[in-house]
Amino acid sequence: MARNVYGLDLGTYEIKVYDKKKDTVWKEKNVIAMQDKKYIFSVGDKAYEMYEKAPGNIQVVFPMQNGVIAHFDDMQYLLQSLLKMDKQFSRGAEYVIAVPTDVTEVEKKAFYDLVFHSTAKAKSVRIVERGIADAVGMGLDIWKEKGVFIANFGGETTELSILASGGMVLNRLVKIGGVHFDTAIANLVRHNKDFLIGRLTAETLRREFGVFEQKADTSMIAAGRDLITGVPQQRSIPIGIVRAAMKEPLEECVRSIKTMLDRSPPDVRRAIDINGICLTGGLANLRGLSTYLEEIIGLPVKTVKNPELCAVAGLKKIILNKEYRKLTYSMLDEDYRWLR
């Protein structure tokens, strides 16, 4: 019998972990701070605190990009370091990992290798699509569900999933997420105001203003640097700039959602028209996002409770329920397509 079971939801900017032995869910920033490109200075939340503040000899690295592992060794070190922060962590545990569906087999296998070929000495590693984990975390009976549309808005990607009768019907990974909104805001402020702000400041503006349901004359004081004089200053940033910057990435997400709806089978589409669209992921908390999507798409849109933890809540249920374990698979299974 395995010593413990962990459920891992590896997001681009945050790692969520379910620990069966403690029956707890915890999260940590998916970041490493490296000194002189050689030495690990810090990991997780402590490393993220240095983002945009670190001296020149320290680089803050995000091991994942666009929903997949970009720096394998860094990601492996980070995950092992975070797990070992728990004094009860032991080798030989089982792991269930939520992964995007719409990625290559090589990228998917990297999630598997991340844990299986590491000092953690995993007893077993099983994979589940993040869309399915989200559905289970929402409390849906996915075997009986005739059609459900889940949009997981994350840090760098938006994962769109249509599920029916316990399986994935359609899935698409759109490379639009919170970082793209923040970059667009920073770029437009720079262009319109000759004022340079950091991505974290742009994120604060995005969270404060949202995308809907606020007066057009609202503004917020933000710290940055005047690009003409080079002097650090504080300026008032109007809501109009922030909303205008977010318009294009929002429209791309809407186009992708509409394309998925048009491609869905008639019976599944009929169920989606009734059930609407469910929003999960950290960006789902963005003020006014559900209202905006509902008005543009013309379907009911609801944000689930604690959307950023929905997938890891699904992993918890999958680990604790033998019936749900059928939704997972191992890349070592004889019938897995990777080995064919």
Solvent accessible surface area in square Angstrom, and as a share of the most:
residue,aa,sasa,rsa
1,M,221,0.99
2,A,16,0.13
3,R,154,0.56
4,N,13,0.07
5,V,12,0.07
6,Y,4,0.02
7,G,0,0.00
8,L,0,0.00
9,D,7,0.04
10,L,1,0.01
11,G,17,0.17
12,T,9,0.05
13,Y,37,0.14
14,E,38,0.17
15,I,0,0.00
16,K,19,0.08
17,V,0,0.00
18,Y,1,0.01
19,D,2,0.01
20,K,78,0.33
21,K,107,0.45
22,K,93,0.40
23,D,81,0.42
24,T,63,0.36
25,V,61,0.35
26,W,68,0.24
27,K,90,0.38
28,E,28,0.13
29,K,54,0.23
30,N,0,0.00
31,V,0,0.00
32,I,0,0.00
33,A,0,0.00
34,M,29,0.13
35,Q,59,0.26
36,D,69,0.36
37,K,155,0.66
38,K,151,0.64
39,Y,136,0.52
40,I,57,0.29
41,F,108,0.45
42,S,22,0.14
43,V,15,0.09
44,G,0,0.00
45,D,61,0.31
46,K,147,0.62
47,A,0,0.00
48,Y,41,0.15
49,E,120,0.54
50,M,36,0.16
51,Y,41,0.15
52,E,90,0.41
53,K,153,0.65
54,A,31,0.24
55,P,77,0.48
56,G,79,0.76
57,N,62,0.32
58,I,18,0.09
59,Q,50,0.22
60,V,32,0.18
61,V,31,0.18
62,F,31,0.13
63,P,0,0.00
64,M,0,0.00
65,Q,85,0.38
66,N,50,0.26
67,G,6,0.06
68,V,22,0.13
69,I,23,0.12
70,A,49,0.38
71,H,76,0.34
72,F,70,0.29
73,D,108,0.56
74,D,30,0.15
75,M,0,0.00
76,Q,30,0.14
77,Y,102,0.39
78,L,0,0.00
79,L,4,0.02
80,Q,27,0.12
81,S,26,0.17
82,L,2,0.01
83,L,3,0.01
84,K,105,0.45
85,M,114,0.51
86,D,25,0.13
87,K,202,0.86
88,Q,107,0.48
89,F,31,0.13
90,S,27,0.17
91,R,123,0.45
92,G,21,0.21
93,A,0,0.00
94,E,33,0.15
95,Y,1,0.00
96,V,1,0.00
97,I,0,0.00
98,A,0,0.00
99,V,0,0.00
100,P,0,0.00
101,T,34,0.20
102,D,67,0.35
103,V,24,0.14
104,T,77,0.45
105,E,50,0.22
106,V,105,0.60
107,E,60,0.27
108,K,1,0.00
109,K,47,0.20
110,A,23,0.18
111,F,0,0.00
112,Y,4,0.02
113,D,31,0.16
114,L,2,0.01
115,V,3,0.02
116,F,63,0.26
117,H,114,0.51
118,S,17,0.11
119,T,62,0.36
120,A,4,0.03
121,K,121,0.51
122,A,13,0.10
123,K,110,0.46
124,S,36,0.23
125,V,2,0.01
126,R,63,0.23
127,I,0,0.00
128,V,0,0.00
129,E,19,0.09
130,R,24,0.09
131,G,3,0.02
132,I,11,0.06
133,A,0,0.00
134,D,1,0.01
135,A,0,0.00
136,V,1,0.00
137,G,18,0.17
138,M,43,0.19
139,G,52,0.50
140,L,41,0.21
141,D,67,0.35
142,I,2,0.01
143,W,104,0.37
144,K,153,0.65
145,E,34,0.15
146,K,141,0.60
147,G,0,0.00
148,V,3,0.02
149,F,0,0.00
150,I,1,0.01
151,A,0,0.00
152,N,18,0.09
153,F,0,0.00
154,G,19,0.18
155,G,27,0.26
156,E,24,0.11
157,T,15,0.09
158,T,1,0.00
159,E,6,0.03
160,L,1,0.01
161,S,1,0.01
162,I,0,0.00
163,L,2,0.01
164,A,14,0.11
165,S,75,0.48
166,G,14,0.14
167,G,27,0.26
168,M,51,0.23
169,V,51,0.29
170,L,29,0.14
171,N,26,0.14
172,R,93,0.34
173,L,23,0.11
174,V,7,0.04
175,K,119,0.50
176,I,16,0.08
177,G,0,0.00
178,G,4,0.04
179,V,23,0.13
180,H,58,0.26
181,F,2,0.01
182,D,0,0.00
183,T,63,0.37
184,A,27,0.21
185,I,0,0.00
186,A,16,0.13
187,N,89,0.46
188,L,46,0.23
189,V,0,0.00
190,R,122,0.45
191,H,143,0.64
192,N,84,0.43
193,K,67,0.28
194,D,63,0.33
195,F,0,0.00
196,L,53,0.26
197,I,8,0.04
198,G,28,0.27
199,R,34,0.12
200,L,47,0.23
201,T,35,0.21
202,A,0,0.00
203,E,27,0.12
204,T,64,0.37
205,L,0,0.00
206,R,14,0.05
207,R,141,0.51
208,E,75,0.34
209,F,1,0.00
210,G,0,0.00
211,V,9,0.05
212,F,64,0.27
213,E,113,0.51
214,Q,58,0.26
215,K,157,0.67
216,A,96,0.74
217,D,122,0.63
218,T,37,0.22
219,S,59,0.38
220,M,51,0.23
221,I,103,0.52
222,A,6,0.05
223,A,58,0.45
224,G,17,0.16
225,R,102,0.37
226,D,9,0.04
227,L,60,0.30
228,I,136,0.69
229,T,86,0.50
230,G,40,0.38
231,V,78,0.45
232,P,105,0.66
233,Q,67,0.30
234,Q,133,0.59
235,R,65,0.24
236,S,54,0.35
237,I,0,0.00
238,P,46,0.29
239,I,3,0.01
240,G,42,0.41
241,I,16,0.08
242,V,0,0.00
243,R,60,0.22
244,A,59,0.46
245,A,10,0.07
246,M,1,0.00
247,K,119,0.51
248,E,126,0.56
249,P,12,0.08
250,L,7,0.04
251,E,61,0.27
252,E,66,0.30
253,C,1,0.01
254,V,8,0.05
255,R,139,0.51
256,S,5,0.03
257,I,0,0.00
258,K,84,0.36
259,T,59,0.34
260,M,0,0.00
261,L,6,0.03
262,D,116,0.60
263,R,140,0.51
264,S,11,0.07
265,P,56,0.35
266,P,103,0.65
267,D,96,0.50
268,V,15,0.09
269,R,73,0.27
270,R,143,0.52
271,A,13,0.10
272,I,0,0.00
273,D,59,0.31
274,I,137,0.69
275,N,56,0.29
276,G,0,0.00
277,I,1,0.00
278,C,4,0.02
279,L,0,0.00
280,T,0,0.00
281,G,7,0.06
282,G,38,0.37
283,L,9,0.04
284,A,4,0.03
285,N,86,0.44
286,L,12,0.06
287,R,106,0.39
288,G,11,0.11
289,L,2,0.01
290,S,31,0.20
291,T,41,0.24
292,Y,35,0.13
293,L,1,0.00
294,E,75,0.34
295,E,120,0.54
296,I,81,0.41
297,I,25,0.13
298,G,60,0.58
299,L,18,0.09
300,P,68,0.43
301,V,13,0.08
302,K,116,0.49
303,T,54,0.31
304,V,23,0.13
305,K,179,0.76
306,N,80,0.41
307,P,6,0.04
308,E,40,0.18
309,L,49,0.25
310,C,6,0.03
311,A,4,0.03
312,V,1,0.00
313,A,36,0.28
314,G,0,0.00
315,L,0,0.00
316,K,65,0.28
317,K,77,0.33
318,I,0,0.00
319,I,8,0.04
320,L,96,0.48
321,N,61,0.31
322,K,178,0.75
323,E,93,0.42
324,Y,39,0.15
325,R,63,0.23
326,K,143,0.61
327,L,22,0.11
328,T,8,0.04
329,Y,41,0.16
330,S,13,0.08
331,M,2,0.01
332,L,108,0.54
333,D,46,0.24
334,E,165,0.74
335,D,102,0.53
336,Y,12,0.05
337,R,129,0.47
338,W,83,0.29
339,L,98,0.49
340,R,211,0.77
